[in-house]
Amino acid sequence: MIFSGAMTALVTPFRNNAIDEEAYRSFIEWQIESGIHGLVPCGTTGESATLTHAEHERVIEICIDQAAGRVPVLAGAGSNNTSEAIALTKFAKKAGADGALLITPYYNKPTQEGLYEHFKAVATAVNLPLVPYNVPGRTGCNLQPSVIARLAREFPDQIVGLKAATGDMKQGSETLEQCPARFCVLSGDDLTAFPLIALGARGVISVTANIVPDRVVAMCNAAIAGKMEAGRDLHHRLFPLSAAMFMASNPIPVKTALGMMGRMSAEMRLPLCPMSAEQEGALRQVLVEQQILAEPRPADEND
């Protein structure tokens, strides 16, 4: 199984509106040292929507170079333009990625047959493990279990998994039931990762792992090993932090948190913008409660 366990949907650090390569390399190194099972650059959390093509390629190159084969890299390569998705996937293969993550085409509102033909076209054009990414809340379309199962059966060496971010356990169960046993379903939703693993998923592509990679790894390890009581306990401990990561549009909270932690600048690109002071205060409180940040020192009356 190439992709399993806890994989981080990496943020992309910026400084002065340019990729902060030093911070990115340091961040990747910290992730690997923390035991993360895999890295996913250029997804939603990596602000792929506002990266130029040259930046997109550079972010993937840096990630692959820094990982140096220690953990698999699943490179974001999707588009709502099938030809562009093929080109990005070809680049991911050329750069040395272990696979490509392919978002379902957004805005176009394709039919289920259109979704099938889209992924078929990429699988036919590029011999690389591919993981479609189903997140209807972002894309406006929902890849049905019967379609992903059809793709998995017809292209077993290319369509190897699914990032499932519907939050719908019924659909998750149907997907797991209909797809081949070797097919790798990964949760794309931190809040329901443990329940989906309990149903048979192989892990999670996680936003929360940007903040606490070791804790997400521990939860996945326990759940996948069948240690359900331990996994459930870790899930409940992570839940407030995972919820906080979505108190504003992803990746606004996670980048803000990483800025508070000193891991990188909290800079993001428009149309994403900073959290309100009230939201930032609430996020900071969660980080303190989770023992990620220290409790603020009371102000000295003589200060």
C-alpha positions in Angstrom: 0.0 0.0 0.0 1.7 3.2 -1.2 -0.5 5.7 0.5 -1.7 4.9 4.1 -1.6 6.3 7.6 -1.3 9.9 8.4 -0.5 12.1 5.4 -0.2 15.9 5.8 -2.0 18.2 3.3 0.9 20.7 3.4 0.5 24.4 3.7 2.6 26.5 1.3 4.7 29.1 3.2 4.9 32.6 1.7 7.0 35.6 2.4 6.5 38.9 0.6 4.1 37.0 -1.8 6.8 34.5 -2.8 7.3 30.9 -1.8 9.4 30.8 1.4 11.6 27.8 0.4 13.6 27.9 3.6 10.5 27.7 5.8 9.0 25.1 3.6 12.0 22.8 3.8 12.3 23.2 7.5 8.6 22.5 7.9 8.8 19.3 5.8 11.8 18.2 7.8 9.8 18.7 11.1 6.9 16.7 9.6 9.2 13.8 8.8 11.0 13.9 12.1 7.5 13.8 13.8 6.8 10.4 12.1 4.4 11.5 9.4 3.6 8.7 6.9 3.3 10.9 3.7 3.2 14.4 2.3 0.7 16.0 0.0 1.8 19.3 -1.6 -0.3 21.6 -3.7 -3.7 20.7 -2.4 -6.4 23.0 -1.1 -4.4 23.5 2.1 -1.4 24.4 0.0 -3.3 27.3 -1.7 -2.9 25.6 -5.1 -5.7 27.8 -6.5 -3.5 30.9 -6.3 -0.1 29.3 -7.3 1.1 30.0 -10.8 2.1 27.0 -12.8 5.7 27.7 -12.2 5.1 28.0 -8.5 3.0 24.9 -8.4 5.8 22.9 -10.0 8.5 24.4 -7.7 6.5 23.5 -4.6 6.3 19.9 -5.7 10.0 19.9 -6.6 11.0 21.2 -3.2 8.8 18.7 -1.4 10.2 15.7 -3.3 13.7 16.9 -2.9 13.4 17.5 0.8 11.6 14.2 1.5 14.4 12.4 -0.4 12.4 9.2 -0.6 11.9 8.9 3.2 8.1 9.2 2.9 5.8 9.1 -0.2 4.8 12.3 -1.9 1.3 12.5 -3.3 1.5 15.6 -5.5 -1.6 17.8 -6.1 -2.2 17.7 -9.9 -5.9 18.2 -10.4 -7.8 20.7 -12.5 -11.3 21.3 -13.9 -9.6 21.3 -17.3 -8.8 17.7 -18.2 -5.9 18.6 -20.5 -4.3 20.7 -17.7 -4.8 17.9 -15.2 -2.9 15.6 -17.6 -0.1 18.1 -18.0 0.2 18.6 -14.2 0.2 14.8 -13.6 2.9 14.3 -16.2 5.0 16.9 -14.4 4.4 15.2 -11.1 5.7 11.9 -12.6 8.7 13.6 -14.1 9.6 15.3 -10.8 9.6 12.0 -9.0 6.3 12.1 -7.1 5.0 8.7 -5.9 1.5 9.6 -7.1 -0.9 12.4 -8.0 -3.9 13.7 -6.2 -6.7 14.7 -8.6 -9.5 17.0 -7.5 -12.9 16.3 -9.2 -13.4 19.0 -11.8 -14.9 22.0 -10.1 -17.4 24.7 -11.4 -18.0 22.7 -14.7 -20.6 20.5 -12.8 -19.8 17.4 -14.9 -22.1 14.4 -15.0 -21.0 11.1 -13.4 -20.1 9.9 -16.9 -18.1 13.1 -17.4 -16.2 12.4 -14.1 -15.5 8.9 -15.3 -14.1 10.1 -18.6 -12.0 12.8 -16.9 -10.2 10.3 -14.7 -10.0 7.7 -17.5 -8.2 10.3 -19.7 -5.6 11.0 -17.0 -5.1 7.3 -16.2 -4.7 6.6 -19.9 -2.2 9.4 -20.5 0.0 9.0 -17.4 1.3 5.7 -15.9 1.4 6.9 -12.3 -0.7 6.0 -9.2 -3.6 8.4 -9.0 -5.9 9.3 -6.2 -9.1 11.2 -7.1 -10.2 13.7 -4.5 -13.9 14.0 -3.8 -14.9 17.1 -1.8 -18.4 18.2 -2.9 -18.4 21.2 -0.6 -15.6 22.8 -2.6 -16.3 21.5 -6.1 -20.1 21.4 -6.5 -20.0 17.7 -7.7 -20.0 14.4 -5.9 -18.1 11.4 -7.3 -20.4 8.5 -6.6 -19.2 5.2 -5.2 -20.2 3.3 -8.4 -18.0 5.5 -10.5 -14.9 5.3 -8.4 -15.4 1.6 -8.1 -15.6 1.3 -11.9 -12.4 3.3 -12.3 -10.6 1.2 -9.7 -11.6 -2.0 -11.5 -10.7 -0.8 -15.0 -7.5 0.9 -14.0 -6.1 -1.0 -11.0 -2.5 0.2 -11.5 -3.4 3.9 -12.0 -6.6 4.6 -9.9 -5.3 3.3 -6.6 -7.2 5.3 -4.1 -9.7 8.0 -3.2 -9.4 11.0 -0.9 -13.0 11.0 0.5 -14.0 14.3 2.0 -17.8 14.1 2.0 -18.1 13.6 5.8 -20.8 11.1 4.8 -20.2 7.7 6.5 -22.9 6.0 4.4 -21.2 7.0 1.2 -17.9 6.1 2.7 -19.2 2.6 3.6 -20.6 2.2 0.1 -17.3 3.2 -1.5 -15.3 0.7 0.7 -17.8 -2.0 -0.1 -17.8 -1.5 -3.9 -14.1 -1.0 -4.5 -11.5 -3.8 -4.7 -9.8 -4.9 -1.5 -6.5 -3.4 -2.5 -8.0 0.0 -3.2 -6.9 2.7 -0.7 -9.6 5.0 0.7 -8.2 7.9 2.6 -10.3 10.3 4.7 -10.0 13.9 3.6 -11.8 15.2 6.6 -10.1 15.2 10.0 -13.3 15.3 12.0 -14.5 12.0 10.5 -11.1 10.3 9.9 -11.4 7.9 12.8 -14.9 6.7 11.9 -13.9 6.2 8.3 -10.8 4.2 9.3 -13.0 2.1 11.5 -15.1 1.3 8.4 -11.9 0.2 6.5 -10.2 3.3 5.2 -6.4 3.2 5.2 -5.7 6.6 6.7 -6.2 10.4 6.4 -4.9 13.3 4.3 -4.9 15.7 7.2 -5.1 19.5 7.7 -4.6 19.0 11.5 -1.3 17.2 10.9 0.2 20.5 9.9 -0.1 21.4 13.6 0.4 18.1 15.5 1.7 15.5 13.1 2.7 13.2 15.9 -0.8 13.1 17.4 -2.5 12.4 14.0 0.1 9.6 13.4 -0.7 8.1 16.8 -4.4 8.1 16.1 -4.0 6.5 12.7 -1.6 3.9 14.0 -3.9 2.9 16.7 -7.0 2.8 14.5 -5.4 0.9 11.7 -3.9 -1.6 14.2 -7.4 -2.3 15.5 -6.8 -0.7 18.8 -10.1 1.1 18.7 -10.3 2.2 22.3 -6.9 4.0 22.0 -7.8 5.4 18.6 -11.2 6.6 19.8 -9.5 8.4 22.8 -7.0 10.1 20.5 -9.8 11.1 18.1 -11.7 12.8 20.9 -8.6 14.6 22.1 -7.9 15.8 18.6 -11.5 16.8 17.8 -11.4 20.4 19.3 -8.2 21.2 17.4 -9.5 19.7 14.2 -12.8 21.7 14.6 -10.7 24.9 15.1 -9.0 24.3 11.8 -12.3 25.0 10.1 -13.6 28.0 12.0 -12.8 29.9 8.8 -12.1 28.7 5.3 -9.1 26.3 5.1 -6.2 27.1 5.2 -6.8 30.4 7.0 -6.9 28.9 10.5 -4.1 26.4 10.0 -1.8 29.0 8.6 -2.7 31.4 11.4 -1.9 28.7 13.9 1.5 27.9 12.3 2.3 31.6 12.4 1.5 31.6 16.2 3.7 28.6 16.6 6.6 30.3 14.8 6.8 27.7 12.1 6.3 30.2 9.3 4.7 33.5 8.4 0.9 33.4 8.5 0.9 35.2 5.1 -1.7 34.0 2.6 -2.8 35.1 -0.8 -6.0 36.9 -1.6 -8.9 36.2 -1.8 -8.0 34.5 1.5 -7.5 37.0 4.2 -6.6 37.1 8.0 -9.1 35.9 10.6 -11.0 38.4 12.7 -9.5 39.3 16.0 -12.3 37.4 17.7 -11.6 34.3 15.7 -7.9 34.5 16.2 -8.4 34.8 20.0 -10.7 31.7 19.9 -8.1 29.8 17.9 -5.3 30.8 20.2 -7.3 29.6 23.2 -7.7 26.2 21.6 -4.0 26.0 20.9 -3.3 26.8 24.6 -5.8 24.2 25.8 -4.2 21.6 23.5 -0.8 22.5 25.0 0.5 23.7 21.6 1.0 27.3 22.8 2.0 28.4 26.3 -0.6 30.1 28.5 -0.2 33.9 28.0 1.6 35.5 31.0 -0.7 37.8 32.9 0.2 41.4 32.2 2.3 43.0 35.0 0.5 46.0 36.4 3.8 47.8 36.2 4.3 47.0 32.5 
